[in-house]
């Protein structure tokens, strides 16, 4: 991991922010969620991963991007059966993203990249991107889920047939980024195979067909998809490095346009 410090908007003075518009024209906004992550990981897992990866990108790009305000709470109604989960509606989440963009646009920024650690935010981010094409045609808005940027690494980890939320890949990232927050003695497998799922849940997890959204308590008794006990910090490092590298390559090409 880089020892350079990222340029964070929160830590700048107003005069420094005015200067950053020119030298750091891309704003990276980390987005996550406050939702259950099984018995062994913290509720803010998705937010933590997004913020840490945004910081690593900012450090590697050496002041050419600025890390904007995070979106710590996301769209998580599907996790509300589990204690501690906090959710926004898609309308509220999208409105907050747009208002972040509109605020920073008034100060001169025109390029924004949201890195989301939570897949439940994806649909709202797509809507924001489409709406901004009409409302603010001078703005360029990009976004990406974090783990998807390292899909090749994840595929090589030998993950369970059913995997994803709080499973091998997310746990590995947390073991790399904030191992002190992972209760390794409490990690437990969740749903790991299609045969374990009830018929409607199997239909929901079959991806080559229409999307069916179900609450997570119908997919997994403990809220976990996959086997987090098999995760390693080494796998987490590979995922993080791949994701950071992909984002940096994208931003560098964007900056050179």
SULQUIJO-V861215 format. One record per residue. N is the residue number from 1. SS is DSSP state (~ for helix, > for strand, _ for the rest). PSI is psi in radians with two decimals (* if undefined). OMEGA is omega as a letter, one per 30 degrees, with the letter a starting at -180 (999 if undefined). Layout:
n:ss:psi:omega
N:SS:PSI:OMEGA
N:SS:PSI:OMEGA
This chain:
n:ss:psi:omega
1:_:2.55:a
2:_:2.56:l
3:_:-0.06:l
4:_:2.68:l
5:_:2.30:l
6:_:2.76:l
7:_:1.90:a
8:>:2.21:a
9:~:-0.67:a
10:~:-0.43:a
11:~:-0.01:a
12:_:2.67:l
13:_:2.96:l
14:~:-0.61:l
15:~:-0.71:l
16:~:-0.64:l
17:~:-0.69:l
18:~:-0.68:l
19:~:-0.51:a
20:~:-0.39:l
21:~:-0.66:a
22:~:-0.81:a
23:~:-0.30:l
24:_:1.26:a
25:_:-0.09:l
26:>:2.23:l
27:>:2.16:l
28:>:2.19:a
29:>:1.97:l
30:>:2.34:l
31:>:2.48:a
32:_:-2.43:a
33:_:2.72:l
34:>:1.67:a
35:_:2.78:l
36:_:2.45:l
37:>:0.84:l
38:_:-3.03:a
39:_:-0.18:a
40:_:-0.04:a
41:>:2.72:a
42:_:2.74:a
43:_:-0.58:a
44:_:0.37:a
45:~:-0.84:a
46:~:-0.66:l
47:~:-0.76:a
48:~:-0.82:a
49:~:-0.77:a
50:~:-0.75:a
51:~:-0.74:a
52:~:-0.71:l
53:~:-0.67:l
54:~:-0.74:l
55:~:-0.72:l
56:~:-0.68:l
57:~:-0.81:l
58:~:-0.69:l
59:~:-0.76:a
60:~:-0.57:a
61:_:0.05:l
62:_:0.97:l
63:_:0.12:l
64:_:-0.14:l
65:>:2.75:l
66:>:2.41:l
67:>:2.03:a
68:_:-3.01:a
69:_:2.41:a
70:_:2.84:l
71:>:1.48:a
72:_:-0.46:a
73:_:2.34:a
74:_:-2.72:a
75:_:1.78:a
76:_:0.63:a
77:~:-0.44:a
78:~:-0.14:l
79:~:0.10:a
80:_:-0.19:l
81:_:-0.21:a
82:_:2.37:a
83:_:2.48:l
84:_:-0.26:a
85:_:2.37:l
86:>:2.36:a
87:_:2.64:l
88:_:2.71:l
89:_:2.81:l
90:~:-0.63:l
91:~:-0.79:a
92:~:-0.80:a
93:~:-0.83:a
94:~:-0.67:l
95:~:-0.70:l
96:~:-0.77:l
97:~:-0.84:a
98:~:-0.70:a
99:~:-0.55:l
100:~:-0.87:a
101:~:-0.81:a
102:~:-0.68:l
103:~:-0.86:a
104:~:-0.50:l
105:~:-0.66:a
106:~:-0.41:l
107:_:-0.01:l
108:_:-0.21:l
109:_:2.49:a
110:_:-0.18:a
111:>:2.25:a
112:>:2.45:l
113:>:2.03:l
114:>:2.19:l
115:>:2.00:a
116:>:2.28:l
117:_:-0.04:a
118:_:2.11:a
119:~:-0.40:l
120:~:-0.23:l
121:~:-0.20:a
122:~:-0.81:a
123:~:-0.72:l
124:~:-0.66:l
125:~:-0.65:l
126:~:-0.73:l
127:~:-0.77:l
128:~:-0.79:a
129:~:-0.75:l
130:~:-0.75:a
131:~:-0.65:a
132:~:-0.48:l
133:~:-0.53:a
134:~:-0.84:a
135:~:-0.55:a
136:_:1.27:a
137:_:-0.25:l
138:_:-0.13:a
139:_:2.47:l
140:>:2.17:a
141:>:2.06:l
142:>:2.72:l
143:>:2.74:l
144:>:2.46:l
145:>:2.61:a
146:_:-0.96:a
147:~:-0.58:a
148:~:-0.41:l
149:~:-0.27:a
150:~:0.64:a
151:~:-0.60:l
152:~:-0.69:l
153:~:-0.80:a
154:~:-0.73:a
155:~:-0.52:a
156:_:0.02:a
157:_:-0.14:a
158:_:0.76:a
159:_:2.84:a
160:_:2.81:l
161:_:-0.80:l
162:_:2.11:a
163:_:2.94:l
164:_:-1.83:a
165:_:2.12:l
166:_:0.27:a
167:_:-2.60:a
168:~:-0.83:a
169:~:-0.79:l
170:~:-0.71:l
171:~:-0.71:l
172:~:-0.75:l
173:~:-0.75:l
174:~:-0.60:l
175:~:-0.48:l
176:~:-0.75:a
177:~:-0.78:a
178:_:1.19:a
179:~:-0.44:a
180:~:-0.29:a
181:~:-0.04:l
182:_:2.11:l
183:_:1.50:a
184:~:-0.57:a
185:~:-0.24:a
186:~:-0.09:a
187:_:2.36:l
188:_:2.49:l
189:_:2.64:l
190:_:-2.39:l
191:>:2.18:a
192:_:-0.21:a
193:_:2.69:l
194:~:-0.55:a
195:~:-0.41:a
196:~:-0.35:a
197:_:2.61:l
198:_:2.81:a
199:~:-0.80:a
200:~:-0.63:l
201:~:-0.67:l
202:~:-0.72:l
203:~:-0.69:a
204:~:-0.51:a
205:_:0.09:l
206:_:1.86:a
207:_:-0.32:a
208:_:0.82:a
209:_:-3.10:a
210:_:2.55:a
211:_:2.28:l
212:_:2.09:a
213:_:2.21:l
214:_:2.71:l
215:_:2.59:a
216:~:-0.40:l
217:~:-0.22:l
218:~:-0.13:l
219:_:-0.49:a
220:_:2.30:a
221:_:-0.58:a
222:_:0.12:l
223:_:0.10:a
224:_:2.41:l
225:>:1.93:a
226:_:-2.97:a
227:_:1.62:a
228:~:-0.30:a
229:~:-0.31:a
230:~:-0.07:a
231:_:2.58:l
232:_:2.71:l
233:~:-0.53:l
234:~:-0.77:l
235:~:-0.69:l
236:~:-0.71:l
237:~:-0.70:l
238:~:-0.72:l
239:~:-0.85:a
240:~:-0.81:a
241:~:-0.73:l
242:~:-0.76:a
243:~:-0.79:l
244:~:-0.74:l
245:~:-0.73:l
246:~:-0.75:a
247:~:-0.78:a
248:~:-0.73:l
249:~:-0.72:l
250:~:-0.85:a
251:~:-0.70:l
252:~:-0.72:l
253:~:-0.68:l
254:~:-0.77:a
255:~:-0.51:a
256:~:-0.12:a
257:_:*:999
